[in-house]
Amino acid sequence: MCNVLTFLLFSIQGMALVFAPLRGETLTLFCQLAQQAGFFVSQHQQYDAQVMDVHLKVRHMIKNRNT
């Protein structure tokens, strides 16, 4: 994917926005490869407050159930 982005973006000095979940190490590895290919990499997390609240409540319930 980094090779494709390099081909498409460097010729026009463009920008790519990649939306990816934080599961495992694949996003971290991709960001490392992108940086090695010469890309500026920045990660931002912005969640809907209501969705995040439900997520935290469910995670707390699961954690308490497993202890």
Sequence and secondary structure as in RCSB ss.txt:
>XXXX:A:sequence
MCNVLTFLLFSIQGMALVFAPLRGETLTLFCQLAQQAGFFVSQHQQYDAQVMDVHLKVRHMIKNRNT
>XXXX:A:secstr
 HHHHHHHHHTTT          TTHHHHHHHHHHHTT          HHHHHHHHHHHHHHHHHT 
